[in-house]
Amino acid sequence: GKSRENETPGAAERSFPRTMTSLSVVDRSIEATMATMIPPLPTPATWQAKRSARVDVPFPELPSDADTELPSWRTGLHSDWRLRLGPTEFQIHKVLTGHGPRASAFLCSAFTTGQQLAGQAFSPSEDCDSKVLNRVNETDLSHILPEQVWPFFSQALDFIYSEDLVLNEENAVPLLRCADALQIRSLFLRCVESINDILTVPTAPRILSDSVSLLGGPLADQIIKAASDVIAEHFDQYEVEDLRRLPPSTLAQILRRDDISIMHENEIFDFVVEMASSLISSGRGDEAQQLWQGIRFGALSNNYVVRAAQVDMIPRMTLIWSKVLNRNGNHALQALMQEQCLSEGRPIPAPPNPRKPFKDMVCAVMYSVDTDARNDQDVERNITAATLVAEEIEFLGGKAILENIFARPPSVRDSTESGIIMEQVDVAFVLAPWTPSEKRIARLINFVDQGGGAVLLSFIGGLSKGVWRDLEYEPLITGKVGDDTPYEDVYLSSPTFASLDVGTVGTKRSQDTLSCPRILCGVDSINGRRRIKSTLVEGAKVLAKWSDGQPLVVQHPEKNVFSISQRVSRIFELDDDRGHDDTLQLVLNVMVQAGKEAKRLRSLRRLSVARQGNNDATLTGGVNVSL
């Protein structure tokens, strides 16, 4: 209660510091309180430490974890539909089989229809027992999929559920039938793509037989054609057992094709004899009749015509008409033959047109003769033989190019010397009684080095000396004997060859076989009059022999070169004593073999080059179908 006026100035001054001190204490108290209420901003180190901290708590293991796996038709867990296939039931899930990229449009429609039926079954106005309800939730595929497909149906379900699928020649067509019937687009396309990939020589018979029995419409037509093309193109690589699974009607259609891969019609006869015998022994003689109709009897060799006449299922008039019409374009005779067959109830024989063993093959027929030697009969003989070989190649489906490769004098030599483009040729047939030009020999050597085939009539000629012989491109070397050596009549040796004693070397170089080699197919007789001595290059194979043990056909051990030891005149000559033989057929057979080998070797070369250049091979043909 004292007045401030009675206070001394000193007292007032002394009281001011105490007031300021009291305020500072209050401020510090407030700051401390605020510090506890607002946290400080985090530093980078503090922020990083908190970010690295994670919560990692495992889900407790439960006994029912095994039941939470993906649904499977194999377990049937939570399944809501049933498929029946004969005695087997499959518990499936509608959401997986009726929807999604691998769904079945057929089953999706069945599910919808089943739900409508289920709604009707649960109607209060109708009575339904458990069996009716079970049938409502079930689809029976027993009458939709043939029994041949049933063993493969589980693989189709595996594909729908998990996309797991391994296709091969056994399941590709059955699963394609499943995909087509159940309208599974993804499986359909997968099977078609796989058939294109696996359709090869070994798999074609199984794919063809399955397609005939399981498929229909354009889908079957395309696959049957693709598989039949493979079998026809490689028919000579099959044994009878390989094609036994084919339906006789389908096999008969293949046997009637012009482009079937054979050397001679005799091969078709041998095949049918064995196949028909198997059918007859199993009580299917009527089906065997279809196979006999695929033989072109007029093209059989004389020995085989005699064999055919001993077969009861072959009408004698069929053999007569076939021989009359063989290589005969008389349409009036053909019409008369067909009319007679129909009136007598006999099947019409196979068409008289020839097979095409030289199909897609380019052949060079090269002869070396001095056309200025007008009075030399060898000129006419070699030109006649070369022309006859070229015409026969054209008749049998190939392309033949004739060329004279004789070494002309510089004064008359063609400055261009274009000649045949050997890169386009598969096999060359060479007649060289006179020495060819060095340029032609060099081109022939390069042609062989690139895999081309060469067939030489190696009696005594211009290629028996020089660089061709020095580099051992000629597998068979023939030489003259003394002028006082008598000529000897020789003929084709039996298929079981004896050893060949080669000159003074005494080395046995022969190919002993128990059956007739394919190059002798259609060759009934080979005759000759000879007085020569032959030697072979190391490792050469003797494919056929003369009756005196000398080699008739020789194959080079490393190159695609064949030699035939026979006079050129025997290709066309009609001798009063020996008659006409089958030298021309032998030449054609060897050319076919050399040409096919050339295509195989060049195909391997192209494939090797493509792989080195990382180029994908272009696929041709195949199957082109849609769902």
C-alpha positions as CSV (number, residue, x, y, z in Angstrom):
1,G,0.0,0.0,0.0
2,K,3.0,2.3,0.0
3,S,3.1,5.1,-2.7
4,R,5.8,4.9,-5.3
5,E,6.5,8.6,-4.7
6,N,8.0,7.8,-1.2
7,E,10.4,5.3,-2.8
8,T,13.9,6.3,-3.5
9,P,15.2,6.4,-7.1
10,G,17.7,3.7,-6.3
11,A,15.1,1.3,-5.1
12,A,13.2,1.6,-8.3
13,E,16.3,1.0,-10.4
14,R,17.1,-2.0,-8.3
15,S,13.6,-3.6,-8.8
16,F,13.8,-3.5,-12.7
17,P,16.3,-6.2,-13.2
18,R,14.3,-8.6,-11.1
19,T,11.3,-8.1,-13.4
20,M,13.3,-8.9,-16.6
21,T,14.8,-11.9,-15.1
22,S,11.3,-13.2,-14.2
23,L,10.1,-12.7,-17.9
24,S,13.1,-14.7,-19.2
25,V,12.3,-17.6,-17.0
26,V,8.8,-17.6,-18.3
27,D,9.9,-17.5,-22.0
28,R,12.3,-20.4,-21.5
29,S,9.5,-22.4,-19.9
30,I,7.3,-21.8,-22.9
31,E,10.0,-22.7,-25.3
32,A,10.6,-26.0,-23.4
33,T,6.9,-26.8,-23.6
34,M,6.8,-26.1,-27.3
35,A,9.8,-28.3,-27.9
36,T,8.1,-31.2,-26.4
37,M,4.9,-30.6,-28.5
38,I,6.5,-30.2,-32.0
39,P,9.1,-32.8,-33.1
40,P,12.2,-31.5,-34.9
41,L,12.5,-32.0,-38.6
42,P,14.2,-35.3,-39.5
43,T,17.7,-35.3,-40.8
44,P,18.5,-37.4,-44.0
45,A,20.3,-40.0,-41.9
46,T,17.3,-40.4,-39.6
47,W,14.9,-40.6,-42.6
48,Q,17.0,-43.3,-44.3
49,A,17.2,-45.4,-41.2
50,K,13.4,-45.4,-40.7
51,R,12.8,-46.3,-44.5
52,S,15.1,-49.3,-44.3
53,A,13.1,-50.8,-41.5
54,R,10.5,-53.4,-42.7
55,V,7.9,-55.6,-41.2
56,D,8.4,-59.2,-42.1
57,V,5.9,-61.5,-40.5
58,P,5.3,-64.9,-42.2
59,F,1.8,-66.1,-42.8
60,P,1.1,-68.9,-40.4
61,E,1.2,-72.4,-42.0
62,L,-2.2,-74.0,-42.0
63,P,-3.1,-77.6,-42.7
64,S,-5.4,-76.5,-45.6
65,D,-2.6,-74.8,-47.6
66,A,-2.4,-77.8,-50.0
67,D,-6.1,-77.2,-50.9
68,T,-5.5,-73.6,-52.0
69,E,-3.5,-74.6,-55.1
70,L,-4.7,-73.9,-58.6
71,P,-7.8,-75.9,-59.6
72,S,-7.1,-79.1,-61.5
73,W,-9.4,-81.5,-63.3
74,R,-7.2,-84.3,-62.0
75,T,-8.1,-83.6,-58.3
76,G,-11.7,-82.4,-59.0
77,L,-11.5,-80.0,-56.1
78,H,-14.3,-77.3,-56.3
79,S,-15.3,-78.7,-59.7
80,D,-18.7,-77.7,-60.9
81,W,-19.1,-79.7,-64.1
82,R,-18.5,-83.2,-65.3
83,L,-17.5,-84.6,-68.7
84,R,-18.1,-88.2,-69.6
85,L,-16.1,-90.1,-72.2
86,G,-17.1,-93.7,-72.3
87,P,-16.6,-95.2,-68.8
88,T,-14.3,-92.3,-67.7
89,E,-15.5,-89.1,-65.9
90,F,-13.6,-85.8,-65.8
91,Q,-14.4,-83.3,-63.1
92,I,-13.8,-79.8,-64.6
93,H,-14.3,-76.1,-63.7
94,K,-16.6,-74.1,-65.9
95,V,-14.7,-70.8,-65.4
96,L,-11.5,-72.3,-66.7
97,T,-12.7,-74.5,-69.5
98,G,-15.4,-72.2,-70.9
99,H,-13.5,-68.8,-70.7
100,G,-10.1,-67.5,-71.4
101,P,-7.6,-67.8,-74.3
102,R,-7.7,-71.7,-74.3
103,A,-11.4,-72.1,-73.7
104,S,-13.7,-74.5,-75.5
105,A,-16.6,-72.7,-77.2
106,F,-18.5,-76.0,-77.3
107,L,-18.2,-76.4,-73.6
108,C,-19.1,-72.8,-72.9
109,S,-22.3,-73.3,-74.9
110,A,-23.0,-76.6,-73.0
111,F,-22.6,-74.8,-69.7
112,T,-25.1,-72.1,-70.7
113,T,-27.6,-74.8,-71.8
114,G,-27.0,-76.7,-68.7
115,Q,-27.7,-73.7,-66.5
116,Q,-31.0,-73.2,-68.3
117,L,-31.9,-76.8,-67.8
118,A,-30.9,-76.6,-64.1
119,G,-33.2,-73.6,-63.7
120,Q,-36.1,-75.6,-65.1
121,A,-35.2,-78.5,-62.9
122,F,-35.4,-76.4,-59.8
123,S,-38.8,-75.0,-60.8
124,P,-41.4,-75.7,-58.0
125,S,-43.8,-77.1,-60.5
126,E,-41.5,-79.9,-61.5
127,D,-40.2,-82.9,-59.6
128,C,-36.5,-83.8,-60.0
129,D,-34.4,-86.3,-58.3
130,S,-30.6,-86.3,-57.9
131,K,-29.9,-88.3,-61.0
132,V,-31.7,-85.7,-63.1
133,L,-29.6,-82.9,-61.5
134,N,-26.4,-84.8,-62.1
135,R,-27.3,-85.2,-65.8
136,V,-28.0,-81.5,-66.0
137,N,-24.4,-80.7,-64.8
138,E,-22.8,-83.2,-67.2
139,T,-21.8,-83.3,-70.8
140,D,-21.3,-86.7,-72.5
141,L,-18.7,-86.5,-75.2
142,S,-18.7,-90.3,-76.0
143,H,-20.7,-89.7,-79.3
144,I,-18.8,-86.5,-80.2
145,L,-15.2,-87.8,-80.0
146,P,-14.3,-91.1,-81.7
147,E,-12.9,-93.8,-79.5
148,Q,-9.5,-93.5,-81.1
149,V,-9.2,-90.0,-79.6
150,W,-10.2,-91.0,-76.0
151,P,-6.6,-91.9,-74.8
152,F,-5.5,-88.4,-75.8
153,F,-8.3,-86.4,-74.2
154,S,-6.6,-85.8,-70.9
155,Q,-3.8,-84.0,-72.8
156,A,-6.4,-81.6,-74.2
157,L,-7.6,-80.8,-70.7
158,D,-4.0,-80.3,-69.5
159,F,-3.6,-77.8,-72.3
160,I,-6.7,-75.9,-71.3
161,Y,-5.8,-75.7,-67.6
162,S,-2.0,-75.1,-67.8
163,E,-1.0,-74.8,-71.5
164,D,1.2,-77.9,-71.1
165,L,1.4,-79.8,-74.4
166,V,4.1,-81.8,-76.2
167,L,2.9,-82.8,-79.7
168,N,4.3,-85.6,-81.8
169,E,3.1,-87.9,-84.7
170,E,1.0,-90.0,-82.2
171,N,-1.1,-87.3,-80.7
172,A,-1.1,-84.4,-83.1
173,V,-4.0,-85.5,-85.3
174,P,-6.2,-86.9,-82.4
175,L,-5.8,-83.6,-80.5
176,L,-6.6,-81.7,-83.7
177,R,-9.8,-83.7,-83.8
178,C,-10.5,-82.7,-80.2
179,A,-9.8,-79.1,-80.9
180,D,-12.1,-79.2,-84.0
181,A,-15.0,-80.9,-82.3
182,L,-14.8,-78.9,-79.0
183,Q,-14.0,-75.6,-80.8
184,I,-10.7,-74.9,-78.9
185,R,-9.1,-72.4,-81.3
186,S,-5.7,-72.1,-79.6
187,L,-5.3,-75.9,-79.5
188,F,-6.4,-76.2,-83.1
189,L,-3.8,-73.7,-84.3
190,R,-1.1,-75.3,-82.1
191,C,-1.8,-78.7,-83.7
192,V,-1.8,-77.4,-87.2
193,E,1.5,-75.6,-86.7
194,S,3.0,-78.8,-85.1
195,I,1.9,-81.0,-88.0
196,N,3.7,-78.7,-90.4
197,D,6.9,-79.1,-88.2
198,I,6.8,-82.9,-87.6
199,L,5.6,-84.0,-91.1
200,T,8.6,-85.9,-92.3
201,V,9.4,-89.2,-94.0
202,P,9.2,-91.3,-90.8
203,T,6.0,-89.6,-89.4
204,A,4.0,-89.2,-92.7
205,P,2.4,-92.7,-92.6
206,R,1.0,-92.2,-89.1
207,I,-0.2,-88.7,-89.7
208,L,-1.9,-89.8,-93.0
209,S,-3.6,-92.8,-91.5
210,D,-4.9,-90.8,-88.5
211,S,-6.1,-88.0,-90.8
212,V,-8.1,-90.4,-93.0
213,S,-9.8,-92.1,-90.0
214,L,-10.4,-89.0,-87.7
215,L,-10.7,-85.9,-89.8
216,G,-13.0,-84.7,-92.6
217,G,-13.7,-81.8,-94.9
218,P,-11.1,-79.3,-96.0
219,L,-9.1,-80.0,-92.9
220,A,-8.6,-83.6,-93.8
221,D,-8.0,-82.9,-97.5
222,Q,-5.1,-80.6,-96.9
223,I,-3.3,-82.8,-94.3
224,I,-3.9,-85.9,-96.4
225,K,-2.5,-84.2,-99.5
226,A,0.6,-82.9,-97.6
227,A,1.3,-86.4,-96.1
228,S,0.6,-88.2,-99.4
229,D,3.1,-85.8,-101.1
230,V,5.8,-86.7,-98.6
231,I,5.2,-90.5,-99.0
232,A,5.1,-90.3,-102.8
233,E,8.2,-88.2,-103.0
234,H,10.2,-90.6,-100.7
235,F,8.4,-93.8,-101.6
236,D,11.6,-95.7,-102.3
237,Q,12.7,-95.1,-98.7
238,Y,9.8,-97.0,-97.1
239,E,9.5,-100.7,-96.3
240,V,6.2,-102.5,-96.7
241,E,5.9,-102.6,-92.9
242,D,6.1,-98.8,-92.7
243,L,3.0,-98.4,-94.9
244,R,1.0,-101.3,-93.7
245,R,-1.1,-99.0,-91.4
246,L,-2.4,-97.0,-94.4
247,P,-5.9,-97.9,-95.6
248,P,-5.6,-99.8,-98.9
249,S,-7.8,-97.2,-100.8
250,T,-5.4,-94.4,-99.7
251,L,-2.4,-96.5,-100.5
252,A,-3.8,-97.3,-104.0
253,Q,-4.2,-93.6,-104.7
254,I,-0.5,-93.1,-103.9
255,L,0.5,-96.0,-106.1
256,R,-1.4,-94.5,-109.1
257,R,0.5,-91.2,-108.9
258,D,2.9,-90.3,-111.8
259,D,5.4,-88.7,-109.5
260,I,5.9,-91.5,-107.1
261,S,9.6,-92.0,-106.3
262,I,10.6,-95.2,-108.0
263,M,13.2,-96.2,-110.6
264,H,11.0,-98.7,-112.4
265,E,7.5,-100.1,-112.4
266,N,8.9,-103.4,-111.2
267,E,9.4,-101.8,-107.7
268,I,5.6,-101.1,-107.5
269,F,4.9,-104.8,-108.5
270,D,7.2,-106.1,-105.8
271,F,5.6,-103.8,-103.2
272,V,2.0,-104.8,-104.1
273,V,2.9,-108.5,-104.1
274,E,4.1,-108.3,-100.5
275,M,1.3,-106.0,-99.3
276,A,-1.5,-108.0,-101.1
277,S,-0.2,-111.2,-99.6
278,S,-0.5,-109.7,-96.1
279,L,-4.1,-108.5,-96.8
280,I,-5.2,-111.9,-98.2
281,S,-3.7,-113.7,-95.2
282,S,-5.8,-111.5,-92.9
283,G,-9.0,-112.1,-94.8
284,R,-9.0,-108.8,-96.7
285,G,-8.6,-110.0,-100.2
286,D,-11.1,-107.5,-101.6
287,E,-9.0,-104.6,-100.4
288,A,-5.9,-106.1,-102.0
289,Q,-7.7,-105.8,-105.4
290,Q,-7.4,-102.0,-105.1
291,L,-3.6,-102.2,-104.9
292,W,-3.3,-104.3,-108.1
293,Q,-5.1,-101.6,-110.0
294,G,-2.3,-99.2,-109.1
295,I,0.3,-101.1,-111.2
296,R,1.0,-99.9,-114.8
297,F,1.5,-103.4,-116.2
298,G,2.6,-102.1,-119.6
299,A,5.7,-100.6,-118.0
300,L,6.8,-103.8,-116.4
301,S,9.9,-105.5,-117.7
302,N,9.4,-108.7,-119.7
303,N,10.4,-111.0,-116.8
304,Y,7.8,-109.2,-114.6
305,V,5.1,-109.5,-117.1
306,V,5.5,-113.3,-116.9
307,R,5.3,-113.1,-113.1
308,A,2.2,-110.9,-113.3
309,A,0.5,-113.5,-115.6
310,Q,0.8,-116.0,-112.8
311,V,-1.3,-113.9,-110.3
312,D,-4.9,-115.0,-110.2
313,M,-6.2,-111.5,-109.2
314,I,-4.8,-110.0,-112.4
315,P,-7.0,-110.5,-115.5
316,R,-5.1,-111.7,-118.5
317,M,-6.8,-109.1,-120.8
318,T,-5.5,-106.4,-118.4
319,L,-1.9,-107.4,-119.1
320,I,-2.6,-107.6,-122.9
321,W,-4.3,-104.2,-123.1
322,S,-1.6,-102.6,-120.8
323,K,1.2,-103.8,-123.1
324,V,-0.7,-102.7,-126.2
325,L,-1.3,-99.2,-124.8
326,N,2.1,-98.7,-123.2
327,R,3.6,-95.5,-124.8
328,N,0.8,-95.5,-127.3
329,G,-1.3,-92.4,-127.6
330,N,-4.1,-94.1,-129.5
331,H,-7.2,-92.8,-127.8
332,A,-9.4,-95.1,-129.8
333,L,-7.7,-98.2,-128.4
334,Q,-7.9,-96.7,-124.9
335,A,-11.7,-96.2,-125.3
336,L,-12.1,-99.7,-126.7
337,M,-10.2,-101.1,-123.7
338,Q,-12.3,-99.2,-121.2
339,E,-15.5,-100.3,-122.9
340,Q,-14.5,-103.9,-122.8
341,C,-13.5,-103.7,-119.1
342,L,-16.9,-102.2,-118.2
343,S,-18.8,-104.7,-120.2
344,E,-17.0,-107.6,-118.5
345,G,-17.1,-106.1,-115.1
346,R,-13.3,-105.9,-114.8
347,P,-11.5,-102.9,-113.3
348,I,-10.0,-100.4,-115.7
349,P,-6.1,-100.7,-115.7
350,A,-3.9,-97.9,-114.5
351,P,-3.3,-95.2,-117.1
352,P,-0.6,-96.0,-119.7
353,N,1.2,-92.7,-119.2
354,P,4.7,-93.0,-117.7
355,R,5.9,-92.5,-114.2
356,K,8.1,-89.4,-113.6
357,P,11.3,-90.6,-112.0
358,F,13.1,-87.5,-113.4
359,K,10.5,-85.0,-112.1
360,D,12.1,-81.7,-111.2
361,M,15.5,-82.9,-112.4
362,V,17.8,-81.1,-114.9
363,C,20.1,-83.4,-116.8
364,A,23.1,-82.5,-119.0
365,V,23.7,-85.0,-121.8
366,M,27.3,-84.3,-122.8
367,Y,29.0,-86.1,-125.7
368,S,32.5,-85.5,-127.1
369,V,32.7,-86.3,-130.8
370,D,34.5,-84.8,-133.7
371,T,31.6,-83.9,-136.0
372,D,34.1,-83.3,-138.8
373,A,34.9,-87.0,-139.0
374,R,32.0,-87.6,-141.3
375,N,32.9,-91.2,-142.2
376,D,33.4,-92.3,-138.6
377,Q,30.6,-94.5,-137.4
378,D,31.4,-93.7,-133.8
379,V,30.2,-90.1,-134.4
380,E,26.8,-91.2,-135.4
381,R,26.6,-93.8,-132.7
382,N,27.5,-91.4,-129.9
383,I,25.1,-88.7,-131.2
384,T,22.3,-91.2,-131.6
385,A,22.9,-92.6,-128.1
386,A,23.1,-89.1,-126.5
387,T,19.9,-88.1,-128.3
388,L,18.0,-91.2,-127.2
389,V,19.0,-90.7,-123.6
390,A,17.9,-87.1,-123.7
391,E,14.6,-88.0,-125.2
392,E,13.9,-90.7,-122.6
393,I,14.7,-88.2,-119.8
394,E,12.2,-85.8,-121.2
395,F,9.6,-88.6,-121.6
396,L,10.1,-89.5,-117.9
397,G,9.5,-86.0,-116.6
398,G,12.9,-84.4,-116.6
399,K,14.6,-81.7,-118.5
400,A,17.6,-82.7,-120.8
401,I,20.2,-80.4,-122.3
402,L,22.5,-81.7,-125.1
403,E,26.0,-80.4,-125.6
404,N,29.0,-81.5,-127.6
405,I,32.1,-80.9,-125.3
406,F,34.7,-81.9,-127.9
407,A,37.9,-80.0,-127.9
408,R,37.7,-78.0,-131.1
409,P,40.7,-76.5,-132.8
410,P,41.3,-72.8,-132.0
411,S,40.5,-71.8,-135.6
412,V,36.9,-73.2,-135.4
413,R,36.3,-72.8,-131.7
414,D,33.4,-70.7,-130.6
415,S,34.8,-67.6,-129.0
416,T,32.0,-67.4,-126.4
417,E,31.9,-71.1,-125.3
418,S,28.9,-70.4,-123.2
419,G,27.7,-74.0,-122.9
420,I,25.5,-75.4,-120.2
421,I,25.1,-73.5,-116.9
422,M,26.2,-76.4,-114.7
423,E,24.9,-74.7,-111.5
424,Q,21.4,-75.5,-112.8
425,V,22.2,-79.1,-113.5
426,D,21.6,-82.1,-111.2
427,V,23.3,-84.9,-113.0
428,A,25.4,-85.1,-116.2
429,F,25.6,-88.1,-118.5
430,V,29.0,-88.1,-120.3
431,L,30.0,-89.9,-123.5
432,A,33.6,-89.1,-124.4
433,P,35.1,-91.2,-127.2
434,W,37.2,-88.1,-128.1
435,T,38.9,-86.0,-125.5
436,P,36.8,-83.1,-124.3
437,S,38.1,-79.5,-124.1
438,E,40.1,-78.6,-121.0
439,K,37.6,-75.9,-120.1
440,R,34.7,-78.4,-120.2
441,I,36.7,-80.9,-118.1
442,A,37.4,-78.2,-115.5
443,R,33.7,-77.2,-115.4
444,L,32.8,-80.9,-115.0
445,I,35.3,-81.3,-112.1
446,N,34.0,-78.1,-110.4
447,F,30.4,-79.4,-110.9
448,V,31.2,-82.7,-109.1
449,D,33.1,-80.9,-106.3
450,Q,29.9,-78.9,-105.7
451,G,27.9,-82.1,-105.2
452,G,26.6,-82.6,-108.8
453,G,26.2,-86.1,-110.1
454,A,28.1,-87.6,-113.1
455,V,27.4,-90.8,-114.9
456,L,30.0,-91.9,-117.4
457,L,30.0,-94.6,-120.0
458,S,33.5,-95.7,-119.4
459,F,34.6,-98.1,-122.1
460,I,37.6,-96.5,-123.8
461,G,37.3,-92.8,-124.2
462,G,38.7,-89.4,-123.8
463,L,38.2,-89.2,-120.0
464,S,40.3,-92.2,-119.4
465,K,43.4,-89.9,-119.5
466,G,44.3,-86.4,-118.5
467,V,43.4,-84.4,-115.4
468,W,40.1,-86.2,-114.9
469,R,41.9,-89.5,-114.4
470,D,45.0,-88.0,-112.7
471,L,42.8,-86.6,-109.9
472,E,40.9,-89.9,-109.7
473,Y,37.5,-88.6,-110.6
474,E,37.0,-91.7,-112.7
475,P,36.2,-94.6,-110.4
476,L,36.7,-97.2,-113.1
477,I,39.7,-97.3,-115.4
478,T,39.4,-99.5,-118.5
479,G,42.3,-100.4,-120.7
480,K,43.0,-102.4,-123.9
481,V,44.5,-105.8,-124.0
482,G,46.6,-107.4,-126.6
483,D,45.3,-107.4,-130.2
484,D,45.5,-111.2,-130.2
485,T,43.1,-111.5,-127.2
486,P,39.8,-112.9,-128.4
487,Y,36.5,-111.2,-127.7
488,E,34.2,-112.8,-125.1
489,D,30.4,-112.8,-125.0
490,V,29.4,-111.6,-121.5
491,Y,26.1,-111.0,-119.8
492,L,24.7,-109.6,-116.5
493,S,25.9,-111.5,-113.5
494,S,23.5,-112.8,-110.8
495,P,22.8,-110.5,-107.9
496,T,25.1,-112.4,-105.6
497,F,28.4,-111.1,-106.7
498,A,31.7,-112.8,-106.5
499,S,34.8,-111.0,-105.5
500,L,36.6,-108.9,-108.1
501,D,40.3,-109.6,-108.5
502,V,41.7,-106.3,-109.7
503,G,44.7,-106.8,-112.0
504,T,48.0,-107.5,-110.3
505,V,47.0,-105.8,-107.0
506,G,44.7,-108.7,-106.0
507,T,42.6,-106.5,-103.8
508,K,39.0,-107.5,-103.4
509,R,36.9,-104.4,-103.9
510,S,33.3,-105.5,-104.4
511,Q,29.9,-104.8,-102.9
512,D,28.4,-108.2,-102.2
513,T,24.6,-108.0,-101.9
514,L,21.9,-110.7,-101.2
515,S,19.3,-108.9,-103.2
516,C,19.2,-107.2,-106.6
517,P,20.5,-103.6,-106.3
518,R,18.0,-100.9,-107.1
519,I,20.0,-99.7,-110.1
520,L,19.2,-103.1,-111.8
521,C,15.5,-102.7,-111.3
522,G,13.8,-103.2,-114.7
523,V,17.1,-104.5,-116.2
524,D,16.4,-108.1,-117.4
525,S,19.4,-108.5,-119.5
526,I,22.7,-106.8,-120.3
527,N,24.9,-108.3,-123.1
528,G,28.2,-107.4,-124.5
529,R,31.3,-108.6,-126.4
530,R,34.4,-107.5,-124.6
531,R,38.2,-107.9,-124.3
532,I,39.1,-105.2,-121.8
533,K,40.7,-105.1,-118.4
534,S,39.4,-102.9,-115.6
535,T,40.9,-101.4,-112.4
536,L,39.2,-99.4,-109.7
537,V,40.3,-96.4,-107.6
538,E,40.8,-97.2,-103.9
539,G,37.5,-97.8,-102.1
540,A,35.3,-97.8,-105.1
541,K,32.1,-99.9,-104.8
542,V,31.0,-102.4,-107.4
543,L,27.2,-102.2,-107.8
544,A,26.8,-104.7,-110.7
545,K,29.1,-107.1,-112.5
546,W,29.6,-108.9,-115.8
547,S,29.5,-112.6,-115.9
548,D,33.3,-112.7,-116.2
549,G,33.6,-110.9,-112.9
550,Q,34.5,-107.6,-114.3
551,P,32.7,-104.5,-113.0
552,L,29.6,-103.3,-114.8
553,V,28.6,-100.4,-112.6
554,V,31.0,-98.7,-110.1
555,Q,30.4,-95.9,-107.6
556,H,33.1,-93.5,-106.6
557,P,34.0,-93.8,-102.9
558,E,33.9,-90.1,-102.1
559,K,32.2,-88.3,-105.0
560,N,28.8,-88.5,-106.7
561,V,30.3,-90.2,-109.7
562,F,29.3,-93.5,-111.4
563,S,30.9,-95.4,-114.2
564,I,29.1,-97.9,-116.5
565,S,31.4,-100.3,-118.4
566,Q,29.5,-100.9,-121.6
567,R,29.7,-100.0,-125.3
568,V,27.7,-96.9,-126.2
569,S,26.1,-98.7,-129.1
570,R,24.3,-101.1,-126.8
571,I,22.1,-98.2,-125.8
572,F,20.2,-98.5,-129.1
573,E,21.8,-101.3,-131.1
574,L,19.8,-104.3,-132.3
575,D,22.2,-107.1,-132.7
576,D,21.1,-110.2,-134.5
577,D,22.9,-112.5,-132.1
578,R,22.5,-110.7,-128.8
579,G,19.3,-108.8,-129.5
580,H,18.3,-105.6,-127.7
581,D,19.2,-105.4,-124.0
582,D,18.4,-103.0,-121.2
583,T,21.5,-100.8,-121.3
584,L,19.4,-97.7,-121.7
585,Q,17.3,-98.6,-118.6
586,L,20.5,-99.2,-116.6
587,V,21.8,-95.7,-117.7
588,L,18.6,-94.1,-116.6
589,N,18.5,-95.9,-113.3
590,V,22.1,-94.8,-112.4
591,M,21.3,-91.2,-113.5
592,V,18.2,-91.1,-111.2
593,Q,20.3,-92.3,-108.3
594,A,23.0,-89.7,-109.0
595,G,20.5,-86.9,-109.5
596,K,18.8,-87.6,-106.2
597,E,22.1,-87.8,-104.4
598,A,23.0,-84.4,-105.9
599,K,19.8,-82.8,-104.7
600,R,20.5,-84.2,-101.2
601,L,24.1,-82.9,-101.1
602,R,23.2,-79.5,-102.4
603,S,20.3,-79.2,-99.9
604,L,22.7,-79.9,-97.1
605,R,25.1,-77.3,-98.4
606,R,22.3,-74.7,-98.6
607,L,21.2,-75.6,-95.1
608,S,24.8,-75.2,-93.8
609,V,25.1,-71.8,-95.5
610,A,21.8,-70.7,-94.1
611,R,22.8,-71.7,-90.6
612,Q,26.1,-69.9,-90.8
613,G,24.3,-66.7,-92.0
614,N,21.6,-67.1,-89.3
615,N,19.0,-67.2,-92.0
616,D,15.8,-69.1,-91.4
617,A,14.9,-71.7,-94.0
618,T,11.8,-70.9,-95.9
619,L,9.0,-73.4,-95.5
620,T,7.0,-74.4,-98.6
621,G,3.8,-76.3,-98.7
622,G,2.4,-77.5,-95.4
623,V,-1.1,-77.2,-94.1
624,N,-3.1,-74.0,-94.3
625,V,-6.4,-74.4,-92.4
626,S,-8.6,-72.4,-90.1
627,L,-11.1,-73.1,-87.3
